[in-house]
């Protein structure tokens, strides 16, 4: 069921380039934007707490991402295969980065980690 739903929703997101979430969003679910290869800009809301498994997996056009201080968990493979991601900013409040969260981010050059 889920695989079918993902394929159906994926058809709507194929040409998506920018996502700006409202502050009412608390969590980005599993595979929500997986394989949106044209997605370049993601503006995460300041109330979000969890970035779900594979949420942005294989979004190969994202170049930078800032994780808000309200995010406590970045789930497994959340940004896996984001091959253009070169800038990553983490903030205080982050408690867990699950395995393979940033694997295959081959362009990653700068990671900012709070003191």
HELIX and SHEET records of a PDB file:
HELIX    1   1 UNK A    2  UNK A   13  1                                  12    
SHEET    1   A 2 UNK A  18  UNK A  20  0                                        
SHEET    2   A 2 UNK A  41  UNK A  43  1                                        
SHEET    1   B 4 UNK A  27  UNK A  28  0                                        
SHEET    2   B 4 UNK A  50  UNK A  51  1                                        
SHEET    3   B 4 UNK A  73  UNK A  74  1                                        
SHEET    4   B 4 UNK A  96  UNK A  97  1                                        
SHEET    1   C 3 UNK A  64  UNK A  66  0                                        
SHEET    2   C 3 UNK A  87  UNK A  89  1                                        
SHEET    3   C 3 UNK A 110  UNK A 112  1                                        
END                                                                             
